[in-house]
Amino acid sequence: MAFRYTARTTEEVPRMATAQKSPFNIPTLLTLARIALIPVFIGIFYLHSWWGNMLAATIFLIAGLTDYLDGYLARRLNQTTRFGAFLDPVADKLMVGAALVLLVEYHANPWLAVPAIVIISREIAVSALREWMAEIGARAAVAVSMMGKVKTVMQITAITLLLAFEPQFIEPGRKMVFTPFFVFNYVLLYIAMALTLWSMLLYLRAAWPHLRED
């Protein structure tokens, strides 16, 4: 009897471990909350008021900080899952992409359109590269690097500041007034763009030996 009881207990251990690794844990729910905030963020941004701009910027900043929080909790609570690993970068890219599209429409000038296009294009290219590397079993070669994390911090800072304050325009022609504050924010965004390109080159260099193979 004791032997059979021990055998059942041994079989139940992996089942309990599997149950604890539910894809819908605290870190994953935080990631899903970031995605759910995107339509709220867009709606508030289109209020076009000083408090709407501030609130939209606050939502974006909270989403950016939550990006680090859910990763920390996943490691701290030992709740890393494949679903969470897939969903986390998707949520980040959706929020950044939505914010850049809104800013390009609102500022309506090529000085913002260029870095927005570069940043969004880079995210698409790196996502495709990682997917391909995963298919050949070399996903670790293009894991998130420190340069990628610095790039993300710079992006969040620049976009948050651009969202927070409403630009002024001169009529006719609706030309934007480039105050020192907005010039500073644009410079931050261009630095983020440069880091974006540099991190992409690092990923391509890491993947190049695999890309050269027949």
PAKOLNU-514701 format. One record per residue (C-alpha): residue number from 1; x negated, y, z. Coordinates in nm, 3 decimals, padded with zeros to 5 digits. Layout:
N
LOTOR   pos      east     north        up
LOTOR   NUM         X         Y         Z
...
END
This chain:
214
LOTOR   pos      east     north        up
LOTOR     1    00.000    00.000    00.000
LOTOR     2   -00.277    00.243    00.094
LOTOR     3   -00.459    00.169   -00.234
LOTOR     4   -00.150    00.242   -00.445
LOTOR     5   -00.083    00.566   -00.253
LOTOR     6   -00.443    00.681   -00.317
LOTOR     7   -00.412    00.599   -00.687
LOTOR     8   -00.095    00.806   -00.721
LOTOR     9   -00.257    01.098   -00.540
LOTOR    10   -00.556    01.088   -00.773
LOTOR    11   -00.330    01.101   -01.077
LOTOR    12   -00.133    01.390   -00.935
LOTOR    13   -00.437    01.614   -00.884
LOTOR    14   -00.492    01.705   -01.252
LOTOR    15   -00.118    01.759   -01.288
LOTOR    16   -00.124    02.009   -01.002
LOTOR    17   -00.428    02.183   -01.153
LOTOR    18   -00.248    02.204   -01.486
LOTOR    19    00.060    02.346   -01.319
LOTOR    20   -00.151    02.619   -01.159
LOTOR    21   -00.283    02.715   -01.503
LOTOR    22    00.056    02.835   -01.625
LOTOR    23    00.017    03.080   -01.915
LOTOR    24    00.259    03.320   -01.743
LOTOR    25    00.042    03.413   -01.446
LOTOR    26   -00.023    03.757   -01.296
LOTOR    27   -00.295    03.864   -01.546
LOTOR    28   -00.086    03.754   -01.844
LOTOR    29    00.223    03.932   -01.712
LOTOR    30    00.017    04.251   -01.683
LOTOR    31   -00.089    04.207   -02.045
LOTOR    32    00.272    04.154   -02.153
LOTOR    33    00.368    04.467   -01.959
LOTOR    34    00.111    04.663   -02.164
LOTOR    35    00.278    04.548   -02.485
LOTOR    36    00.625    04.628   -02.347
LOTOR    37    00.506    04.982   -02.268
LOTOR    38    00.425    05.058   -02.633
LOTOR    39    00.783    05.151   -02.745
LOTOR    40    00.825    05.352   -02.422
LOTOR    41    00.498    05.531   -02.494
LOTOR    42    00.605    05.614   -02.851
LOTOR    43    00.947    05.741   -02.744
LOTOR    44    00.802    05.969   -02.477
LOTOR    45    00.537    06.104   -02.716
LOTOR    46    00.807    06.217   -02.961
LOTOR    47    00.968    06.436   -02.696
LOTOR    48    00.700    06.692   -02.794
LOTOR    49    00.696    06.872   -02.462
LOTOR    50    00.409    06.943   -02.226
LOTOR    51    00.536    06.693   -01.971
LOTOR    52    00.610    06.439   -02.245
LOTOR    53    00.252    06.468   -02.369
LOTOR    54    00.117    06.429   -02.017
LOTOR    55    00.340    06.131   -01.946
LOTOR    56    00.247    05.962   -02.276
LOTOR    57   -00.122    06.016   -02.198
LOTOR    58   -00.071    05.875   -01.848
LOTOR    59    00.098    05.562   -01.988
LOTOR    60   -00.187    05.515   -02.235
LOTOR    61   -00.447    05.557   -01.961
LOTOR    62   -00.267    05.313   -01.731
LOTOR    63   -00.253    05.061   -02.016
LOTOR    64   -00.626    05.107   -02.071
LOTOR    65   -00.706    05.059   -01.701
LOTOR    66   -00.476    04.755   -01.687
LOTOR    67   -00.684    04.604   -01.968
LOTOR    68   -00.973    04.579   -01.722
LOTOR    69   -00.752    04.484   -01.428
LOTOR    70   -00.595    04.179   -01.590
LOTOR    71   -00.936    04.048   -01.696
LOTOR    72   -01.073    04.098   -01.345
LOTOR    73   -00.773    03.924   -01.186
LOTOR    74   -00.792    03.635   -01.432
LOTOR    75   -01.153    03.569   -01.328
LOTOR    76   -01.102    03.646   -00.960
LOTOR    77   -00.792    03.426   -00.923
LOTOR    78   -00.925    03.159   -01.159
LOTOR    79   -00.623    03.213   -01.385
LOTOR    80   -00.794    03.236   -01.723
LOTOR    81   -00.585    03.072   -01.994
LOTOR    82   -00.609    03.041   -02.371
LOTOR    83   -00.283    03.231   -02.408
LOTOR    84   -00.417    03.515   -02.196
LOTOR    85   -00.747    03.522   -02.384
LOTOR    86   -00.553    03.551   -02.710
LOTOR    87   -00.302    03.809   -02.587
LOTOR    88   -00.538    04.051   -02.410
LOTOR    89   -00.724    04.188   -02.715
LOTOR    90   -00.397    04.194   -02.912
LOTOR    91   -00.235    04.421   -02.651
LOTOR    92   -00.537    04.651   -02.652
LOTOR    93   -00.542    04.684   -03.031
LOTOR    94   -00.166    04.742   -03.054
LOTOR    95   -00.175    05.026   -02.801
LOTOR    96   -00.483    05.193   -02.953
LOTOR    97   -00.346    05.155   -03.306
LOTOR    98   -00.009    05.303   -03.208
LOTOR    99   -00.175    05.599   -03.035
LOTOR   100   -00.401    05.674   -03.330
LOTOR   101   -00.112    05.662   -03.578
LOTOR   102    00.089    05.904   -03.363
LOTOR   103   -00.206    06.142   -03.330
LOTOR   104   -00.279    06.138   -03.704
LOTOR   105    00.081    06.227   -03.780
LOTOR   106    00.091    06.500   -03.515
LOTOR   107   -00.246    06.666   -03.583
LOTOR   108   -00.212    06.614   -03.959
LOTOR   109   -00.572    06.680   -04.059
LOTOR   110   -00.849    06.470   -04.216
LOTOR   111   -01.082    06.524   -03.921
LOTOR   112   -00.864    06.293   -03.714
LOTOR   113   -00.751    06.066   -03.997
LOTOR   114   -01.108    05.955   -04.077
LOTOR   115   -01.203    05.817   -03.732
LOTOR   116   -00.853    05.669   -03.693
LOTOR   117   -00.886    05.475   -04.020
LOTOR   118   -01.239    05.361   -03.932
LOTOR   119   -01.141    05.244   -03.583
LOTOR   120   -00.829    05.056   -03.698
LOTOR   121   -01.014    04.901   -03.994
LOTOR   122   -01.295    04.788   -03.766
LOTOR   123   -01.051    04.617   -03.530
LOTOR   124   -00.894    04.429   -03.821
LOTOR   125   -01.234    04.326   -03.958
LOTOR   126   -01.372    04.208   -03.622
LOTOR   127   -01.049    04.019   -03.543
LOTOR   128   -01.075    03.838   -03.877
LOTOR   129   -01.443    03.763   -03.810
LOTOR   130   -01.367    03.617   -03.467
LOTOR   131   -01.084    03.406   -03.607
LOTOR   132   -01.314    03.265   -03.875
LOTOR   133   -01.594    03.202   -03.624
LOTOR   134   -01.347    03.018   -03.400
LOTOR   135   -01.248    02.794   -03.691
LOTOR   136   -01.611    02.681   -03.734
LOTOR   137   -01.662    02.643   -03.359
LOTOR   138   -01.894    02.942   -03.316
LOTOR   139   -01.659    03.185   -03.139
LOTOR   140   -01.909    03.246   -02.858
LOTOR   141   -02.151    03.412   -03.102
LOTOR   142   -01.910    03.707   -03.139
LOTOR   143   -01.787    03.733   -02.781
LOTOR   144   -01.716    04.080   -02.644
LOTOR   145   -02.046    04.262   -02.587
LOTOR   146   -02.142    04.549   -02.357
LOTOR   147   -02.145    04.779   -02.659
LOTOR   148   -01.785    04.683   -02.728
LOTOR   149   -01.689    04.770   -02.370
LOTOR   150   -01.862    05.109   -02.389
LOTOR   151   -01.681    05.173   -02.717
LOTOR   152   -01.347    05.093   -02.553
LOTOR   153   -01.413    05.334   -02.264
LOTOR   154   -01.501    05.613   -02.508
LOTOR   155   -01.189    05.543   -02.716
LOTOR   156   -00.961    05.549   -02.413
LOTOR   157   -01.114    05.875   -02.288
LOTOR   158   -01.090    06.056   -02.623
LOTOR   159   -00.739    05.935   -02.707
LOTOR   160   -00.605    06.010   -02.358
LOTOR   161   -00.727    06.371   -02.377
LOTOR   162   -00.587    06.415   -02.729
LOTOR   163   -00.250    06.280   -02.619
LOTOR   164   -00.233    06.494   -02.307
LOTOR   165   -00.237    06.835   -02.471
LOTOR   166   -00.026    06.968   -02.757
LOTOR   167   -00.226    07.131   -03.039
LOTOR   168   -00.142    07.477   -03.167
LOTOR   169   -00.081    07.549   -03.535
LOTOR   170   -00.098    07.856   -03.757
LOTOR   171    00.185    07.915   -04.002
LOTOR   172    00.214    07.901   -04.299
LOTOR   173    00.044    07.577   -04.391
LOTOR   174    00.058    07.442   -04.035
LOTOR   175   -00.318    07.458   -03.989
LOTOR   176   -00.437    07.335   -03.653
LOTOR   177   -00.620    07.577   -03.423
LOTOR   178   -00.948    07.414   -03.320
LOTOR   179   -01.001    07.543   -02.969
LOTOR   180   -01.324    07.441   -02.786
LOTOR   181   -01.121    07.186   -02.591
LOTOR   182   -00.996    07.008   -02.905
LOTOR   183   -01.339    07.029   -03.069
LOTOR   184   -01.481    06.852   -02.763
LOTOR   185   -01.212    06.582   -02.785
LOTOR   186   -01.275    06.531   -03.156
LOTOR   187   -01.648    06.495   -03.086
LOTOR   188   -01.566    06.226   -02.828
LOTOR   189   -01.352    06.045   -03.086
LOTOR   190   -01.632    06.059   -03.343
LOTOR   191   -01.874    05.918   -03.085
LOTOR   192   -01.622    05.639   -03.026
LOTOR   193   -01.608    05.584   -03.404
LOTOR   194   -01.989    05.559   -03.422
LOTOR   195   -01.994    05.309   -03.134
LOTOR   196   -01.714    05.119   -03.308
LOTOR   197   -01.920    05.083   -03.625
LOTOR   198   -02.235    04.998   -03.431
LOTOR   199   -02.061    04.723   -03.232
LOTOR   200   -01.917    04.583   -03.557
LOTOR   201   -02.268    04.568   -03.705
LOTOR   202   -02.387    04.380   -03.395
LOTOR   203   -02.106    04.126   -03.438
LOTOR   204   -02.185    04.087   -03.808
LOTOR   205   -02.553    04.037   -03.733
LOTOR   206   -02.466    03.767   -03.478
LOTOR   207   -02.236    03.597   -03.729
LOTOR   208   -02.463    03.639   -04.033
LOTOR   209   -02.643    03.300   -03.998
LOTOR   210   -02.304    03.130   -04.015
LOTOR   211   -02.181    03.352   -04.299
LOTOR   212   -02.485    03.258   -04.508
LOTOR   213   -02.414    02.888   -04.484
LOTOR   214   -02.262    02.719   -04.788
END
